Amino acid sequence: MTSYAVRTATPADVDALLAFWAQAAEGTSITDDRDGVARLVAWDPEAVLIAHAASGPDAAAIAGTVIAGFDGWRCHLYRLAVDPARRRQGIGRLLLDAAEERFTRLGGRRGDAMVLDHNELGRSAWAAQGYAPEPQWTRWTKPLKA
């Protein structure tokens, strides 16, 4: 079985992240473009976590991702995605453990995750890690003009 490690994304990863999310993530976001991801990596260089094979010819390939954003008050999780060919190998758990360690180090108290209602696979993965929906909340959004 392959062992995996986690590293933070660099500006050189932006195109690979977008390509990975296009094939491994559920849904798209208004910020799923080169400028949006590059801005995130520049703003918070530790926010985008990438899982990869710890060694071997596959070590450069993205096996999974999560965005662990911290605004100084709340801990937000986005884009938990695992390569479909590598699912059920503990990669999601590894990424969430790394995200939660980051949050704890920064003084965070609770992680919250954005999960599409229709994403049953994702909902199962989050539940397996101890996350649960809060039915009293509904996300409200408004696209901003550029």
KAWONOR-V320837 format. One record per residue. N is the residue number from 1. RES is the residue in one letter. PSI is psi in whole degrees, -180 to 180 (NA if undefined). NEAR is the number of other ideal C-beta (glycine too) atoms within 8 Angstrom. D_CENTER is the distance of its C-alpha to the mean C-alpha in Angstrom with 1 decimal. Layout:
n:N res:RES psi:PSI near:NEAR d_center:D_CENTER
n:N res:RES psi:PSI near:NEAR d_center:D_CENTER
This chain:
n:1 res:M psi:138 near:3 d_center:22.9
n:2 res:T psi:139 near:9 d_center:20.5
n:3 res:S psi:150 near:7 d_center:19.0
n:4 res:Y psi:153 near:14 d_center:15.5
n:5 res:A psi:165 near:8 d_center:14.5
n:6 res:V psi:137 near:10 d_center:11.6
n:7 res:R psi:167 near:7 d_center:12.1
n:8 res:T psi:153 near:9 d_center:11.0
n:9 res:A psi:154 near:12 d_center:11.0
n:10 res:T psi:168 near:7 d_center:14.5
n:11 res:P psi:-30 near:7 d_center:16.2
n:12 res:A psi:-14 near:4 d_center:17.3
n:13 res:D psi:-9 near:12 d_center:13.9
n:14 res:V psi:-52 near:12 d_center:13.6
n:15 res:D psi:-40 near:7 d_center:15.5
n:16 res:A psi:-37 near:8 d_center:14.0
n:17 res:L psi:-47 near:14 d_center:10.4
n:18 res:L psi:-42 near:12 d_center:12.2
n:19 res:A psi:-41 near:8 d_center:14.2
n:20 res:F psi:-48 near:13 d_center:11.5
n:21 res:W psi:-33 near:13 d_center:9.8
n:22 res:A psi:-30 near:7 d_center:13.4
n:23 res:Q psi:-19 near:6 d_center:14.2
n:24 res:A psi:-22 near:11 d_center:11.3
n:25 res:A psi:157 near:10 d_center:9.4
n:26 res:E psi:123 near:7 d_center:11.6
n:27 res:G psi:171 near:6 d_center:13.1
n:28 res:T psi:166 near:5 d_center:13.0
n:29 res:S psi:161 near:7 d_center:13.0
n:30 res:I psi:-22 near:5 d_center:15.8
n:31 res:T psi:9 near:7 d_center:13.7
n:32 res:D psi:68 near:9 d_center:12.8
n:33 res:D psi:168 near:7 d_center:15.4
n:34 res:R psi:-45 near:8 d_center:16.4
n:35 res:D psi:-43 near:6 d_center:17.6
n:36 res:G psi:-46 near:11 d_center:14.6
n:37 res:V psi:-40 near:14 d_center:12.1
n:38 res:A psi:-40 near:10 d_center:15.0
n:39 res:R psi:-42 near:8 d_center:15.7
n:40 res:L psi:-48 near:13 d_center:12.3
n:41 res:V psi:-38 near:15 d_center:12.6
n:42 res:A psi:-39 near:7 d_center:16.3
n:43 res:W psi:-46 near:6 d_center:16.0
n:44 res:D psi:87 near:8 d_center:13.6
n:45 res:P psi:-14 near:8 d_center:13.6
n:46 res:E psi:0 near:6 d_center:11.7
n:47 res:A psi:-39 near:13 d_center:8.7
n:48 res:V psi:115 near:14 d_center:6.6
n:49 res:L psi:134 near:16 d_center:6.6
n:50 res:I psi:127 near:13 d_center:8.0
n:51 res:A psi:141 near:14 d_center:9.9
n:52 res:H psi:160 near:14 d_center:13.3
n:53 res:A psi:137 near:12 d_center:16.8
n:54 res:A psi:-25 near:9 d_center:18.6
n:55 res:S psi:173 near:5 d_center:21.6
n:56 res:G psi:-177 near:7 d_center:23.5
n:57 res:P psi:-19 near:3 d_center:23.5
n:58 res:D psi:1 near:9 d_center:20.0
n:59 res:A psi:-27 near:9 d_center:18.6
n:60 res:A psi:-19 near:4 d_center:17.6
n:61 res:A psi:142 near:8 d_center:15.7
n:62 res:I psi:125 near:12 d_center:11.9
n:63 res:A psi:-25 near:12 d_center:11.5
n:64 res:G psi:164 near:17 d_center:7.8
n:65 res:T psi:159 near:18 d_center:4.4
n:66 res:V psi:144 near:15 d_center:1.4
n:67 res:I psi:124 near:12 d_center:3.6
n:68 res:A psi:84 near:15 d_center:6.4
n:69 res:G psi:136 near:11 d_center:9.2
n:70 res:F psi:125 near:13 d_center:12.7
n:71 res:D psi:13 near:6 d_center:15.7
n:72 res:G psi:-9 near:3 d_center:18.3
n:73 res:W psi:-47 near:3 d_center:18.7
n:74 res:R psi:154 near:8 d_center:15.6
n:75 res:C psi:115 near:14 d_center:12.2
n:76 res:H psi:135 near:13 d_center:9.6
n:77 res:L psi:131 near:14 d_center:6.2
n:78 res:Y psi:162 near:10 d_center:4.7
n:79 res:R psi:39 near:9 d_center:3.7
n:80 res:L psi:114 near:15 d_center:3.6
n:81 res:A psi:139 near:11 d_center:6.3
n:82 res:V psi:138 near:13 d_center:9.2
n:83 res:D psi:125 near:12 d_center:12.2
n:84 res:P psi:-33 near:7 d_center:14.8
n:85 res:A psi:-11 near:4 d_center:17.4
n:86 res:R psi:10 near:10 d_center:15.6
n:87 res:R psi:156 near:9 d_center:14.5
n:88 res:R psi:30 near:2 d_center:16.3
n:89 res:Q psi:10 near:8 d_center:16.4
n:90 res:G psi:8 near:6 d_center:14.3
n:91 res:I psi:-44 near:14 d_center:11.3
n:92 res:G psi:-43 near:13 d_center:9.0
n:93 res:R psi:-44 near:9 d_center:11.3
n:94 res:L psi:-45 near:12 d_center:11.3
n:95 res:L psi:-44 near:16 d_center:7.6
n:96 res:L psi:-36 near:12 d_center:8.2
n:97 res:D psi:-42 near:8 d_center:11.6
n:98 res:A psi:-41 near:12 d_center:10.6
n:99 res:A psi:-45 near:14 d_center:8.6
n:100 res:E psi:-36 near:9 d_center:11.6
n:101 res:E psi:-41 near:8 d_center:14.0
n:102 res:R psi:-48 near:12 d_center:12.8
n:103 res:F psi:-44 near:12 d_center:13.4
n:104 res:T psi:-44 near:8 d_center:16.7
n:105 res:R psi:-34 near:6 d_center:17.8
n:106 res:L psi:-4 near:8 d_center:17.5
n:107 res:G psi:11 near:5 d_center:19.4
n:108 res:G psi:154 near:10 d_center:16.9
n:109 res:R psi:-23 near:4 d_center:18.3
n:110 res:R psi:133 near:6 d_center:15.9
n:111 res:G psi:142 near:11 d_center:12.3
n:112 res:D psi:146 near:8 d_center:11.8
n:113 res:A psi:142 near:10 d_center:9.4
n:114 res:M psi:117 near:8 d_center:10.0
n:115 res:V psi:125 near:9 d_center:11.1
n:116 res:L psi:136 near:8 d_center:13.7
n:117 res:D psi:-38 near:4 d_center:17.0
n:118 res:H psi:-2 near:4 d_center:18.0
n:119 res:N psi:82 near:10 d_center:15.0
n:120 res:E psi:-40 near:6 d_center:16.9
n:121 res:L psi:-45 near:7 d_center:14.9
n:122 res:G psi:-43 near:11 d_center:11.7
n:123 res:R psi:-39 near:10 d_center:14.0
n:124 res:S psi:-42 near:8 d_center:15.6
n:125 res:A psi:-45 near:10 d_center:12.5
n:126 res:W psi:-44 near:11 d_center:11.7
n:127 res:A psi:-38 near:9 d_center:15.5
n:128 res:A psi:-24 near:7 d_center:15.9
n:129 res:Q psi:6 near:9 d_center:13.9
n:130 res:G psi:6 near:5 d_center:16.2
n:131 res:Y psi:148 near:7 d_center:14.5
n:132 res:A psi:148 near:5 d_center:16.9
n:133 res:P psi:153 near:5 d_center:17.5
n:134 res:E psi:101 near:5 d_center:19.9
n:135 res:P psi:-15 near:4 d_center:22.4
n:136 res:Q psi:-6 near:3 d_center:24.1
n:137 res:W psi:143 near:5 d_center:21.3
n:138 res:T psi:135 near:3 d_center:20.8
n:139 res:R psi:129 near:5 d_center:18.5
n:140 res:W psi:133 near:4 d_center:20.7
n:141 res:T psi:160 near:4 d_center:19.8
n:142 res:K psi:117 near:4 d_center:22.0
n:143 res:P psi:137 near:5 d_center:21.4
n:144 res:L psi:147 near:4 d_center:22.9
n:145 res:K psi:137 near:3 d_center:25.6
n:146 res:A psi:NA near:2 d_center:25.0
